[in-house]
Amino acid sequence: MNVLIVGGGGREHALAWKMADSDVIDEVLIAPGSDAMGQIMDCRVLDVAEEDQEALVQTAQDEEVELVIIGPEAPLAAGLTDRMQQAGLRVFGPTAEAARLESSKQFAKEIMHKYNIPTGAYAAFTDAEEAKAYIREQGAPIVVKADGLAAGKGVTVAATMDEAIEAVDAAMTEKAFGEAGSSVVVEEYLEGEELSFMALVHGTSVVPLVTAQDHKRAFDGGTGPNTGGMGAYSPVPHLDGAWLEQAEKTILRPMAEALEQEGIAFTGVLYAGLMITEEGPKVIEFNVRFGDPETQVILPRLESDLVQVLLDVMDGKEPELQWSSNACAGVVLASEGYPGTYEKGIPFTMPMTRSDEIQQFFHAGTTVNSEEVGWKTKGGRVLLLASQAPTLQEALQMTYDVLRQKDWPGMFYRQDIGQRALKK
């Protein structure tokens, strides 16, 4: 069978890399993909934009695609699944209505409160002055979120009231996130440790994956602005076991059942961004697709056939999930200036990794350097190097050993990914 992956970032590179290893596929098609994805055996990149719904549908039909996987949140929110289903295509990814769980922070909060899914207190605003008055009433620390999609950059964890008020102005007055910030959600600040917990969902069938921990802040020590993610690792040993059972029981399964009760059909990845508080796991946010960069450290640990797993979930069967006992650690190389403005087109070459079996570069924002050997930067997050090893400490050491082999012109990376876990 042929499968089509929609998207062109590091997450989609990891999906293509994993799906190309499947026993049930003939070819993996990726639109728009990237130069790096085109170098994977049994993968073919198609020059079709992820925003061009009609062209994607036509391409899937022409290529006799039997399964479509939509990677990024924007096409899901824009209704690509709906359009493909109308054309008779089989899609692993939620409809636009179900994708509101990610595309509207207010919608997600309303459902959580209605069905008693643990999360922080909140209030939603379309008027900036009312939002500021609420912030002054509540005090700091406090969290300000653009209601809509902002590519992981619309969240401010404000340590002071002034910072929170500036975040409201940035979103609602200065339109830093476009229409996504025309309304904001102001949330209670939750104390604890973050955890990414994803599940494959079809209706009320919930198949949890292994956990990962992302690092959102741009700089060492968890400082600087929020980004789409600067590194991740899996598993998260000090937050496994009872915490996961509780999160599955009180958050993932109840949300799948809540959507069903609301008459919203959900097929795809239900991603719970959790805060492990003293009172137990609470939801920071829901996403409706594979996490990025969590996917890049989770999929290398999956020993099962990913395509077959997805097909089994959609057919209502219990999939066979086998995981490596190895840890996997990934560190992101980002363009200097990210998540703000940054220069593109900076040439670079790749270091030699120790082993393609246990180390993998996933390309998020690169293009082949046509003038000479190597690559050029094309995005804010450029690369992620993921390494597998028996322990997290060894996996991190392997990753940093490779990254430190050379200079990375125009790029930077955090030096402290996973360090907090090593101290537990």
Secondary structure, 3 states (H helix, E strand, C coil): CEEEEEECCHHHHHHHHHHCCCCCCCEEEEEECCCCHHHCCCEEECCCCCCCHHHHHHHHHHCCEEEEEECCHHHHHCCHHHHHHHCCCCEECCCHHHHHHHHCHHHHHHHHHHCCCCECCEEEECCHHHHHHHHHHHCCCEEEEECCCCCCCCEEEECCHHHHHHHHHHHHHCCCCHHHHCCEEEEECCCCEEEEEEEEEECCEEEECCCEEECCEEEHHHEEEECCCCEEEECCHHHCCHHHHHHHHHHHHHHHHHHHHCCCCCEEEEEEEEEEECCEEEEEEEECCCCCCHHHHHHHHECCCHHHHHHHHHCCCCCCCCECCCEEEEEEEEECCCCCCCCCCCEECCCCCCCCCCEEEEECCEEECCCCCCEEECCCEEEEEEEEECCHHHHHHHHHHHHCCCCCCCEECCCCCCHHHHCC
